[in-house]
Amino acid sequence: MNRFRAAAAILSASTLLAIVLLSVEPAHAGPEKVTFPTNYQSGVLYTIVDRNDLKEVREMWTSPEAIEAAKAGKALPHGTVITHVAYKAVTDAQGTPLLDNKGRFLKGDLLFYFVMEKRPGWGAEYPDQLRNGEWEFSNFKPDRTFNEKANFAGCLGCHRPHEKLDYVKSYFAMGGKRIVANSTPTPPGAVVGTILGYAVNPSQLSVEPGKPVSWINIDDAVHQIVIEGTNLKTDYLLKGQSGTLILNEPGTYQYRDTLHPGVRSLMGTIEVKK
């Protein structure tokens, strides 16, 4: 018994969550509840995103009812299906994505489908750390068959912090909000970084205690900066908006984007020194 307790004690939180997901009986397995939305193209193509970090093009489709709810700032209705279609970007011999006459990436091979679906009572089998309201996530291969090897725990954990957006990271785009006037101008004397092409520049910042640090979003995508180990984070930043945070204690802090937490080009450090 002691050896069992010792072994259990060293399991990491992520391992325990993975065990929870894998131990769900197949009849109740979350991702397998979602069937491939064969009619997704009869809905609305509400945004196309060029992922510079992955060299991919992402199309996002949903229903007119979901679009109207997002425009009104409401939770998306039951029955909503969101389909992300990922394509490899066409590149030149040096690996640089080729652009069309509008400056957007050219679509190449189909990579996968990521699908979100919302139904009454769905999600109840997940622990609080992973539950995304009544949403389920699934992933399909290019031939539209279920991809059982997809990282579903990672998807759930990535969307979980965004309850204010009904767990939909493209909620603002769905509601037609992409470019806005900057309602919070950068304070005078602030150390400024930019967000463009799914990257922060510069990624390493140095400030004095109490001096503001601002990030200006130049990307089409929404971003939100959080400083690890603190309760400090910006608002959601649409294109043209800036967010400012202030650190009063000396030290080295790590920051990242809450919407794309695994993207290294959206991570950085802030050195606060006297």
N, C-alpha and C positions, 0 to 999 in steps of 0.2 A: 504493500500500500504506500509506504514512504517513497519507494522508487517511482511509483506512478504519479504521486503528487509532485515530486521533483521534476519529472519529465513534463507534466502539464504546466508547471510554473514557467518554464522557459519558452513556451510557445508564444510567438509574437501575436499582436492584435490582428495583423493582416492574415496570418496563418489561421487563426481561429475563425475569422470571417469567411475565409475560403472553405474551411471545413463545414461551416453552417450552410453555405451554398451547395456544396457537393453532396451534403447529406440529405437534401430535400428529395423526396421520392419523385421519380420521373413523372407521375401523373400530376404532380403539383409544381413541377419545375418551372421557374419563372420565364426564362427565355423561350422555352418551347410552347408557351401559351400563344405567342405571337406567330401568326401565319404570314407568309410573304404577301404584301399588298400588290397584287397583280395589276390593279387599276390605279396605281399611284399617279400616273401621268394624266389622269382625268381630273386631278386636283390642280392646285396652284403652285407653280414654281416661284417661291417667294424670295429666294436669294441664291446667288452663286458666289462661292468663296474660293479665292486662290490661296492655297496653303503654301506659302514660301518655304516654311520649315520642312515640309514633307514633299514638296514638288508635286502637289496634287491639286485637283479641282474638285470641289464639293458642290453638288446641286442639292437643294433642300425643297421638298414638296410637302404640302399638307392640304387640308380641306378648306373650302371657303368659310365654313362655320368657325374654324380655328382662327383664320385670318381676322374675321370680324371681332372675335373675342379679344385677340391680342391688340387690335386697334383701340378697343374700349378699355384696355388695361385690366381685363378680367382673366380668371383662370380658364384654361382651355376646356371645352366640354368633353364629357364622356364620349367615347367612340372616336376621339381624335387619333389619327395616325400620322406620324411625321417620318418621312423617308429621306435619309441622306444617301446620295449616290456618289461614290468616290471614284474618280478617274485618275490615272497617272498622267501628269503633265507631259506634253511632248517637249523634248529637250534637244539641244544641239550637241555636237561632239564633245563639248566641254561640260555638258550637264546643265547648261543654263536653259530655263524654260523659254520656249518660243511664244511670242505674243501675237494675238490677232490684231485687226485694224482698230480695235477699241482698247488695246493695251492689256487685254486679259490673257491668261494662260490658254493654250490650245489643249483640248481634251484628247487624251490618248486611250490606252486600254482601260476597260472597266476593272476596278479592283475589288469592291465589295459594296454591300448595302447595309446601312445601319438604320434600324427601325425602332421607333418609340411608339407605344400604343397605350391609351388610357381607358380603363374600364372600371366600373364600380367594384370596390373590394379588392382590386388587384394590389399586390405588394405586401399583403398582410403577413406573408411567411418570412419576410426579411427582418433582421434586427434593426433597431432605430438608426444605427450608424450607417445603414445602407438603404433604408427604405426611401423611395422617391415618391411619396404620396401614393397615388394609384397608377403609377406608370410602370410598365415593363419595358425592358430593352432587349433587342435581339440583333443578330448579325447573320447575314446571308452571303454566300459565295457568289461569284459572277454568274453561275448557272442557276442561282436563286434557291439553292439548297441550304439548309440550316448549317451554320458554322459552329460546331460544338466546341471548337478550340479558342473561340474569341474570349477576351478577358472581360467577362460580364461583371465581376466584382469591381474591376477598375472603372468600368462605365458608371456603375451605381455610385461609387465613391466620388467620382469626378463631378457628377451632377448634383449630388446630395446637398452641397452648401448653398444651392441656388433656389431655395424655396420661394423667394420673392418673385422669381421668374417662372413659377410653376415648374421648376426643375428643367426648363427648356432654355439652353444657353443661346439659342438663336431667337428668343422671344421678341427682342426689340426689332430685329429684321422682319419677323413675322407681322409685327404691327406697323411696319413701314417707317420705323425710326432708324435712320442711318447717320445722317449728318445734322448736327444741331449747333446753335450758337453757344459759345462757351459762357455758361452762367457763373462759373467760378474762375475768374482770371488768375493767372499765375502771380503770386505775391512778388513785390519788388525785392530783389536780392536773393531770390530762391535759386537753389541749384536745380537745373532743369535737365531732364532726360526726355527722349522721345520714344514712341512705340510705333514702329513701321515694319511691315513685312514680317510680322510675328517675331519681332526682335526688339529688345530695349537697347538704346544707345545714348550714352555709354552705359555699359552694364555695371561698372564699378564707379561708385560715387563717394565723394568725401565732403563732409560738412562739419561745421562747429555745432556743439549742443544748442538746441533751440532754433536752429536755422531751418527754414522750410525746404522741403524737397518736393519738386513737382514733376509729374509725367504728363506729356501732351500726347494724346492718341491721334496719330495721322493715318492709322489703318482703317480699312473699311469695316473690319471686325470689331466687336465690343471687347474691351479689356477691363480688368480690375486688379489693382496691385494690392497685395497684402504683405506686411512685414512679419516674418516668422517670429514666434515667441512673444508677440505683442497682440493687442487687440486693435491695432491700427490697420485700416485698409481704406482705399479710396472708394468713392461711389463707382457704379458702372460707368465706364467712359466710352461714349460714342465718338465717332470721328469728329474731331474738332474740339473735343472737351479736354480739360486738364484736371488732374486731381493732385492735392497737396497733403503731405503728412509731415509731422514734426517729431523728431526724436530728441529728448532732453538729456539722456544719459550716455556718456561715452561708451564705445564698444563697437564691435563689428556685427552688423545685422544682415541676414539673408532676406531677400524679397523675391516674390514670384507673382505670376498671374493666376488668379483663382479660377478663371474660365478654361485655362489651358495649363494645368499644374505640372504636366510632365514635359513641357517644351523648354529645353535648356536655354534657348535663345531669349526666352522671356523670364529668365532668372538673373539675379545679380546680387551685389553686396553694397552696403552703405557703411562706410567707416565714419564714425562720429568721434572726433578727437578735439581736445581742447587746444 
